[in-house]
Amino acid sequence: RWLAEVSYAAAGLKPDDANEIVNELLKKYEDRITKEGGPWGHTFDEIYDVKTVTPRKEFLELYDKVKKEMEDLGLKFKR
């Protein structure tokens, strides 16, 4: 879901606008990335209720927060 939404939103960006967003994200996350990789993510069953296959509340809240941050950087998501 996230990949699709970001891809659609980024598809219409001008290269300079995309570069600006990437630079802002780099400032925010650069110190977390090492030669060994980035921070560990979460397993499927940590993010989703495996019985209903729906995202857990805390991850939906995180999704909405990050999506808002991306909108503030200039991505225009389809509603």
BAGU-341944 format. One record per residue (C-alpha): x, y, z. Coordinates in steps of 0.25 Angstrom, whole numbers, plus 5000, padded with zeros to 4 digits. Each point is the difference from the previous one (the first is absolute). Example, Ala and Ser with C-alpha at 12.3 -4.5 7.8 and 13.67 -1.06 7.14 Angstrom:
rec u=5049 | v=4982 | w=5031
rec u=5006 | v=5014 | w=4998
// end
This chain:
rec u=5000 | v=5000 | w=5000
rec u=5011 | v=5010 | w=5004
rec u=5008 | v=4997 | w=4988
rec u=4989 | v=5002 | w=4991
rec u=4995 | v=5013 | w=5006
rec u=5014 | v=5006 | w=5000
rec u=5003 | v=4995 | w=4986
rec u=4987 | v=5007 | w=4994
rec u=5003 | v=5013 | w=5008
rec u=5014 | v=5000 | w=4995
rec u=4997 | v=4997 | w=4986
rec u=4996 | v=5014 | w=4997
rec u=5012 | v=5007 | w=5007
rec u=5010 | v=5009 | w=4992
rec u=5014 | v=4995 | w=5003
rec u=5004 | v=5012 | w=5008
rec u=4988 | v=4998 | w=5009
rec u=5003 | v=4985 | w=5002
rec u=5014 | v=5003 | w=5003
rec u=4995 | v=5010 | w=5011
rec u=4992 | v=4990 | w=5006
rec u=5011 | v=4990 | w=5000
rec u=5010 | v=5010 | w=5006
rec u=4990 | v=5003 | w=5012
rec u=4998 | v=4985 | w=5002
rec u=5015 | v=4998 | w=5000
rec u=5002 | v=5010 | w=5011
rec u=4989 | v=4993 | w=5008
rec u=5006 | v=4986 | w=4999
rec u=5014 | v=5001 | w=4996
rec u=5005 | v=4997 | w=5014
rec u=4993 | v=4987 | w=5001
rec u=5006 | v=4994 | w=4987
rec u=5013 | v=4992 | w=5002
rec u=5008 | v=4992 | w=4991
rec u=4993 | v=4988 | w=5005
rec u=4986 | v=5006 | w=4996
rec u=4989 | v=5007 | w=5007
rec u=4992 | v=4997 | w=5013
rec u=4993 | v=4987 | w=5000
rec u=4985 | v=5001 | w=4997
rec u=4988 | v=4992 | w=5005
rec u=4995 | v=4986 | w=4997
rec u=4987 | v=4998 | w=4993
rec u=4993 | v=4996 | w=5013
rec u=5005 | v=5011 | w=5007
rec u=4994 | v=5010 | w=4991
rec u=4987 | v=4992 | w=4996
rec u=4990 | v=4993 | w=5008
rec u=5002 | v=4986 | w=4993
rec u=4986 | v=4996 | w=5002
rec u=4993 | v=5011 | w=4993
rec u=5012 | v=5005 | w=4992
rec u=4998 | v=5014 | w=5004
rec u=5011 | v=5010 | w=5005
rec u=5001 | v=5002 | w=5015
rec u=4996 | v=5013 | w=5005
rec u=5014 | v=5005 | w=5004
rec u=5005 | v=4997 | w=4985
rec u=4988 | v=5007 | w=4994
rec u=5003 | v=5012 | w=5008
rec u=5014 | v=5000 | w=4996
rec u=4996 | v=4998 | w=4986
rec u=4991 | v=5013 | w=5000
rec u=5011 | v=5008 | w=5007
rec u=5011 | v=4996 | w=4990
rec u=4990 | v=5003 | w=4989
rec u=4997 | v=5014 | w=5005
rec u=5015 | v=5002 | w=5001
rec u=5002 | v=4996 | w=4986
rec u=4988 | v=5010 | w=4996
rec u=5007 | v=5011 | w=5007
rec u=5012 | v=4997 | w=4992
rec u=4992 | v=5002 | w=4987
rec u=4995 | v=4986 | w=4996
rec u=4985 | v=5001 | w=4996
rec u=4993 | v=4987 | w=5003
rec u=4988 | v=4995 | w=4992
rec u=4988 | v=5000 | w=5010
// end
